[in-house]
């Protein structure tokens, strides 16, 4: 089962995860090597709305 999970991993998943977890867009852009922060924001940031707990 672990072999199947490892086989399903794709390295392209790491860049958006790193860009989304870094709070400062400038730092994320620098990490990914982009000269324009708009590229990082448009292509790699995957930030959704924060849900509040129901109770």
N, C-alpha and C positions, 0 to 999 in steps of 0.2 A: 504494500500500500504506500509506503514511503517512497519507493522507487517511482511509482506513478505520479506522486505529487511533485517530486523533483523533476521528472520528465515534462510536466506541464508548466514549469516555471519558465518565464521568458524575461530576458534582461531588459527589454523595453519597458517593463513594469516598474523598474527602479527609478528612472528619471522623473516620471510624474509624481511618484510617492515622495521623493526627496523634495521636489519643488513645492508640493502641497504642505509638507510638514514644517518647512522653514517659514516663520512668520513674516520676515522682512523680504519683500519681493526683490530688492537689490542684492541681498545675500544669495537668494535662490538663483537669480540670473547669473551672478558671478560663479557660483558652483557649477552651473550647467554650461558655462562658457559662452553665454549669449552677450552680444554687444548691445542689444536692445531689450529692455525689460518687457516690452509689449509682447515679444515672442514667448517669453516665459509665461506671462500672464495668460495669453490666448491659447497656447498649445499645451502647456504642462501643468498649470494650476488646476486642481480638482477640488475646489472647496465648495461645499454645499451649505445649506442652512443648518444652524445648530438647533437641534430639537430639545425642548424642555421636558423633563420627566413628568409623567402624568400624576404621580403621587409619591 
